[in-house]
C-alpha cells in the first residue's frame, strides 16, 4: 500500500467496455453495454490523482465524470471521490486500500430513499488491462449486487 497504487493508470489513454445493470437493486438481470474513454494523471507529486471519464453514446445518455483520489500516508488508505457533470458535485468518498494487485473500497450512500453499502473493486490485471466493479448491498453487506463493470484497455 502506497501512493503508487494507481500509478499503472497514468501512461496514456484508456478505452473501456462498460456493462451496467439497467436497474439497480431491483432484481434486474438486463445489462446495457457501451464504450467510453478515460485519462488519469497524478497531482501533488503522486499523493493524489485525477481522472476524466467520458461515455458519449450510451443507452442512458452521455456520462461525463471525474475522479479525485487522495492518499493518506498515516492510514495507508485512499479516499476516492466521484463526480459527474449531471449532478455538479462530488459524491461521498469511498475508503479502502490495495493488496496483491487488488483494491477494495467502501462507503454508505443514499439510494432510493435509504442508505446502502457501496463497494468498488479494482483489479490491476496487466500493464495494459484493468478491471473495475461497483456493487451495492441493501442488507448491511451480507450480499452484493454487482451493477457496473468496466474492462479497461490502454490505448497505445
Secondary structure, DSSP 8 states (H G I E B T S, - for coil): --TTTTGGG-SSEEEEEEEEESSSSS----EEEEEEEEEEEEEGGGTEEEEEEEE-S-TT--EEEEEEEEEETTTTEEEEEEEETTTTEE---EEEEEETTEEEEEEEEEETTEEEEEEEEEEEEETTEEEEEEEEESSTTSS-EEEEEEEEEEE-
